[in-house]
C-alpha cells in the first residue's frame, strides 16, 4: 500500500488498539469488506478472487461518513480509510483523556509540543466550539483558545449571553503544529477519533466549527468553508454549523458581521437572548 494511503489506516488501527479492539495486522488487506463502505455515489466493487484486485478495492474504499447533511450533495467525501465509527460505551471525557495519556507519541506533533491541549469547559455543554489545533500560548498553558484569537472567541461567547465555562472548547488535534501550520492529514487521522469521542461524551445540542479544518474533518469533505458556512448539518445527534475562525477575523475584521449572523443562528436554536454585538 502507498505510504500516503497506509498512514491514516495505521492511525485508525492504533486507535482501535488503544480501546482494546486489537490486535490487528497492518500488513494485509482487510478480510471483512463490510468494514469498508463503497465510494460515495458508486456501487460497491464486486469481490475478486485475485489478491491484487482485493487490495485495490480496499485502497479505494472511503470511511463511513459521520454526518448526514441536508445539503450533502455540496460536500463530496474525503477518501481516507476508516475502520471505526461506532460509539464507545460508557465513555467520558476523563476516560478519553486517560486513553490519550499525558505523553502521547502517536503522531509526529509530539516532537515539538510542550503540553497536550485536551479541551476545557462544561462537560455537559449544549454548545461546543471546535478549532483546528493549539497555538503557542495554548501549548504553554495547556488550554485551547487563550491567545489573541482566544480572547476574540471569549468576546463572541459573551456576546451570545454565555460565559466560557458554559461551553466546551476543543480542537481537532491536541498538540501544536510547528509554526502554527495547519494539521496534516496523518495527524488529523490519528487525533480526530478522540475529538469524535469528546463530542459523543458531551452530547451537545450544537457544534460550532471554527474554520475550515474542523469543518472539513467533521463533515468529511474537502470543500472550502465558504461553500457551507452558516448552513446547518446533522452530526451524530447534534446540529453542526461552520463559521470563520477567530484568527481569520483578526486578519479580516470585515468578516465579523458574517460571523455574528452565524452566531445568531446558534443563539436561536439554543434560545439565547444575547447581550451585545
Phi, psi and omega in degrees: 000141180297144181303323182294334179267328185283331184299311179297322180297316179297323179297317179294321180295320177296322179297315178298323179295325176300329181271005178081021182265357181277195000280155176238154172257136183260002187252022178211162179286152180302140180267354181239094183301339181295342179283347183239127181270155181290161178302138183305130176083003179232149176290154178295143179287142180291144178299146180239147177284346180279131179295327180292324177293322178296319180295320180295320178297321179294322181292327186274351183279131179272172177284158170298138182284139177269006185227138173247094189262141178297328180250043187296339179298338180279348191238080176298142187290149168284129184269086176224147186290149177209137176243007193217108178229344184287161180280154177269124182297139176053038181282158179207162177298324180296318180292320180296315178300319179294321180295323176293317179084163182280347185226048184301135177231028186290333178226174187289349181295340182293341187295329185243354184284155173262319183222149168281130182253096190282306184156166183208148175129196182285121181292351177240029185296145174280341183231127177239131174258132181238119176259194184267314182185163181293150171257195184299308181295322179295321179297323180287315186269352181059035178219136182286147173056063176240356177275204181299316178296326179293323177296322177292320177300319177301318177297321178297316180297316180293326177295335178278355182090019180239174172240160179307318180295348180278343183243177174239138184233130180207183182226165177295313176248150188262355179238149184290125171291142181305138179057023179060028176290168176292146174299144179270166189302317182292326178292318177295317180299325180285319190262332186298332176301329178288327174297315179301318178295321176301313181295320178295323181289321181285321182058057180287161171282323185227137172245125177251111177278125180260099179097169187292323186301309181292321179295315180295325180293311184282330178270356177056056184219163173249001182292146177293154187296334181296341180286334187221008178302135179081000178263150180268140174226153173268130181223104174048045177092353178248166172260133186241135177224137179254141175218179183287149179289144177305327178297325176294322180293329177295328179273335184226074184303334181296339181280354181300324181295324178292320179294322178299322176298320178295317180296326178296326176296319178294317179301321180295319179294321182272355180071038181263132180283335184079164180247303185203162179279000000 
